[in-house]
Amino acid sequence: MPYHEFLWLDVAIRKIRDNGLTVEEVEHAVLRARLAVISDSSGRPGYKG
């Protein structure tokens, strides 16, 4: 079974909260994503599903 550990910087937590989300909601979405992708525009990782 995969193991995931999230390490959050204060700046990331502030950005999450500024967007009306909680860290738990973001972790939930990432852990349940069906597909990990790389953004065409930024080259950064993202998730779909």
CNS distance restraints for C-alpha pairs under 8 A (distance, minus, plus):
assign (resid   6 and name CA) (resid  27 and name CA) 7.67 0.50 0.50
assign (resid   8 and name CA) (resid  12 and name CA) 6.27 0.50 0.50
assign (resid   8 and name CA) (resid  13 and name CA) 6.49 0.50 0.50
assign (resid   9 and name CA) (resid  13 and name CA) 6.38 0.50 0.50
assign (resid  10 and name CA) (resid  14 and name CA) 6.21 0.50 0.50
assign (resid  11 and name CA) (resid  15 and name CA) 6.28 0.50 0.50
assign (resid  12 and name CA) (resid  16 and name CA) 6.16 0.50 0.50
assign (resid  13 and name CA) (resid  17 and name CA) 6.19 0.50 0.50
assign (resid  13 and name CA) (resid  23 and name CA) 6.80 0.50 0.50
assign (resid  14 and name CA) (resid  18 and name CA) 5.95 0.50 0.50
assign (resid  15 and name CA) (resid  19 and name CA) 6.37 0.50 0.50
assign (resid  16 and name CA) (resid  20 and name CA) 6.76 0.50 0.50
assign (resid  16 and name CA) (resid  21 and name CA) 5.52 0.50 0.50
assign (resid  16 and name CA) (resid  22 and name CA) 6.39 0.50 0.50
assign (resid  16 and name CA) (resid  23 and name CA) 6.78 0.50 0.50
assign (resid  16 and name CA) (resid  26 and name CA) 7.96 0.50 0.50
assign (resid  17 and name CA) (resid  21 and name CA) 5.17 0.50 0.50
assign (resid  17 and name CA) (resid  22 and name CA) 5.98 0.50 0.50
assign (resid  17 and name CA) (resid  23 and name CA) 7.88 0.50 0.50
assign (resid  21 and name CA) (resid  25 and name CA) 6.39 0.50 0.50
assign (resid  21 and name CA) (resid  26 and name CA) 7.21 0.50 0.50
assign (resid  22 and name CA) (resid  26 and name CA) 6.54 0.50 0.50
assign (resid  23 and name CA) (resid  27 and name CA) 6.18 0.50 0.50
assign (resid  24 and name CA) (resid  28 and name CA) 6.03 0.50 0.50
assign (resid  25 and name CA) (resid  29 and name CA) 6.23 0.50 0.50
assign (resid  26 and name CA) (resid  30 and name CA) 6.20 0.50 0.50
assign (resid  27 and name CA) (resid  31 and name CA) 6.03 0.50 0.50
assign (resid  28 and name CA) (resid  32 and name CA) 6.22 0.50 0.50
assign (resid  29 and name CA) (resid  33 and name CA) 6.02 0.50 0.50
assign (resid  30 and name CA) (resid  47 and name CA) 6.70 0.50 0.50
assign (resid  32 and name CA) (resid  49 and name CA) 7.60 0.50 0.50
assign (resid  33 and name CA) (resid  47 and name CA) 5.88 0.50 0.50
assign (resid  33 and name CA) (resid  48 and name CA) 5.61 0.50 0.50
assign (resid  33 and name CA) (resid  49 and name CA) 4.86 0.50 0.50
assign (resid  34 and name CA) (resid  47 and name CA) 7.49 0.50 0.50
assign (resid  34 and name CA) (resid  48 and name CA) 6.12 0.50 0.50
assign (resid  34 and name CA) (resid  49 and name CA) 4.85 0.50 0.50
assign (resid  35 and name CA) (resid  47 and name CA) 5.74 0.50 0.50
assign (resid  35 and name CA) (resid  48 and name CA) 5.20 0.50 0.50
assign (resid  35 and name CA) (resid  49 and name CA) 6.29 0.50 0.50
assign (resid  36 and name CA) (resid  45 and name CA) 7.11 0.50 0.50
assign (resid  36 and name CA) (resid  46 and name CA) 5.90 0.50 0.50
assign (resid  36 and name CA) (resid  47 and name CA) 4.54 0.50 0.50
assign (resid  36 and name CA) (resid  48 and name CA) 6.43 0.50 0.50
assign (resid  37 and name CA) (resid  45 and name CA) 5.79 0.50 0.50
assign (resid  37 and name CA) (resid  46 and name CA) 5.20 0.50 0.50
assign (resid  37 and name CA) (resid  47 and name CA) 5.72 0.50 0.50
assign (resid  37 and name CA) (resid  48 and name CA) 7.31 0.50 0.50
assign (resid  38 and name CA) (resid  43 and name CA) 5.64 0.50 0.50
assign (resid  38 and name CA) (resid  44 and name CA) 5.51 0.50 0.50
assign (resid  38 and name CA) (resid  45 and name CA) 4.48 0.50 0.50
assign (resid  38 and name CA) (resid  46 and name CA) 5.85 0.50 0.50
assign (resid  39 and name CA) (resid  43 and name CA) 4.81 0.50 0.50
assign (resid  39 and name CA) (resid  44 and name CA) 5.40 0.50 0.50
assign (resid  39 and name CA) (resid  45 and name CA) 6.16 0.50 0.50
assign (resid  39 and name CA) (resid  46 and name CA) 6.57 0.50 0.50
